[in-house]
Amino acid sequence: MPVKKALIIGAGIAGIATAIRLAVKGYQVNVFEANSYPGGKLSEFEQEGFRFDAGPSLFTMPQYVDELFRLAGKNPAEFSSYQKLDVVCRYFYEDGTRLNAYADPEKFAAEINQQTGEPEASVKKYLKNSSNIYSITSHVFLEQSLHRLKTYLNWGTVQSVFRFPQIDAFRSVHKANESFFKDERITQLYDRYATYNGSNPYSAPATLNVIPHLEQHYGAYFPEGGMYSIVTSLVKLAESLGVVFHYNSPVDEIILEKQTAKAIRIKDDVMLGDVIVSNMDVWFTYHRLLKDHPRLFPKKS
Ligand SMILES: Cc1cc2nc3c(=O)[nH]c(=O)nc-3n(C[C@H](O)[C@H](O)[C@H](O)COP(=O)(O)OP(=O)(O)OC[C@H]3O[C@@H](n4cnc5c(N)ncnc54)[C@H](O)[C@@H]3O)c2cc1C
C-alpha cells in the first residue's frame, strides 16, 4: 500500500498537534507555514538579550500536550517539564486594590474576601456553577467531535441535553456575574474570562463562565523555558516522526474535486494530498483559500 500523504496548512500549535497525530497514524506529513517560524499565535521575540513569550501566557490542561508524546510512544518528561503555579496571576485595580489569584479556590476566596469584602461564599458558589457548566459541556464540546454521529447518540450527551437549562445560555456573562457578586471589581474579574476567546462579556452567553473552572480546578502551569518551549518540544517530536515543515510557504488555494479537498497550491506549485487540514483561522480558510467556492462558506443562522 502506498504511504498516504497529509498536507497541513499552518504550523500553529493545532497544526503541529495534528501533524503528530497523523504521523503516528502512518501518514507522510508536510506542514506549510506562512511565517519563517512555527507556533502561530504562540510565538516569542528577543530584545536586548532577553527572550519574551508573545501571545499565550497561561498553560492549562498540560495533559493534552503530554498525550501527544505518549501517542508517539515517548515519555513527555524527556522532552518538556512544567510546574503547577500557586498564584495563577495578579490583578491590579486603578483604586490600588491588589489580588493574588491563588489556584487553590479556598485560598482565592479568602484573598478576595480580605481585599474587597466580597463574601467567600459568593466566590465558592460561583466556582461551583462554573464546575457544573464544565461537567455538562466538556464531554460534548471539548472531548468529542461535533462532526461525528456517535457524539449525539451516547448517554452522556442525552444527559447533557436534559441539563441544558443549567448551562446559562440565555443571559450574558456580565449579567450572570453581577448576579453572583456585590463588588463590581469581582464581576469585572470574572467578566474578563470571556475575552480569552475574543468574546464580549456583555453579549457572549454565560456558558463561557465555564472557563474559570479550568484555572481554579485543574490549575495553571508554567513550562520550563517559557511558553514557546511547548512549540519547540512539539516540533522536535514531529520531526522525529518524519514530519517535514516548510516555512515562508503561504498556501494560496485549496483545490477541490467534487467538493473534496484534493490538493493545495503555493504560487504555481500544486501538491496532492490524501488528507488536507487547514490550521488557518476558519474565516480566512474559506475567504482566501476557497474563495472560488462561496457556496461552501458557513452562514450565520
Ligand atoms: C495575545 C494572546 C494571548 C493569549 N493567551 C492565551 C493563554 O494565556 N492561554 C491559552 O491557552 N491561549 C491563549 N491564547 C489563545 C492561543 O494563543 C490560541 O488559541 C492558539 O495559539 C491558536 O493556535 P492555532 O494553531 O489554532 O492557530 P494559530 O496559532 O493562529 O496558527 C495558525 C497558523 O497558520 C498560519 N497561516 C495562516 N495563513 C496561512 C497560509 N495561507 N498558509 C500557510 N500558513 C498560514 C499562521 O501563520 C499560523 O502559524 C492567546 C492568544 C493571543 C493572541
The ligand as an ORCA input file, in Angstrom:
! r2SCAN-3c Opt
* xyz 0 1
  C      -2.444     37.846     22.920
  C      -2.975     36.439     23.093
  C      -2.992     35.859     24.350
  C      -3.460     34.541     24.515
  N      -3.405     33.965     25.765
  C      -3.680     32.653     25.899
  C      -3.388     31.975     27.127
  O      -2.880     32.567     28.083
  N      -3.678     30.641     27.202
  C      -4.222     29.964     26.125
  O      -4.460     28.742     26.254
  N      -4.490     30.570     24.950
  C      -4.222     31.895     24.813
  N      -4.415     32.499     23.599
  C      -5.032     31.734     22.517
  C      -3.997     30.828     21.832
  O      -2.840     31.549     21.537
  C      -4.601     30.279     20.537
  O      -5.850     29.649     20.810
  C      -3.700     29.254     19.869
  O      -2.350     29.662     19.832
  C      -4.252     29.036     18.474
  O      -3.499     28.050     17.838
  P      -3.899     27.543     16.395
  O      -2.878     26.566     15.982
  O      -5.315     27.108     16.389
  O      -3.880     28.849     15.459
  P      -2.698     29.860     15.075
  O      -1.716     29.982     16.174
  O      -3.379     31.082     14.574
  O      -1.967     29.124     13.860
  C      -2.337     29.286     12.522
  C      -1.077     29.233     11.685
  O      -1.454     29.253     10.318
  C      -0.513     30.068      9.631
  N      -1.127     30.516      8.363
  C      -2.117     31.414      8.204
  N      -2.422     31.529      6.902
  C      -1.612     30.667      6.229
  C      -1.467     30.306      4.854
  N      -2.209     30.856      3.884
  N      -0.533     29.382      4.530
  C       0.241     28.799      5.487
  N       0.132     29.110      6.799
  C      -0.790     30.010      7.159
  C      -0.235     31.204     10.594
  O       0.961     31.902     10.272
  C      -0.149     30.435     11.906
  O       1.147     29.993     12.175
  C      -3.960     33.816     23.401
  C      -3.964     34.428     22.130
  C      -3.457     35.701     21.966
  C      -3.437     36.309     20.575
*
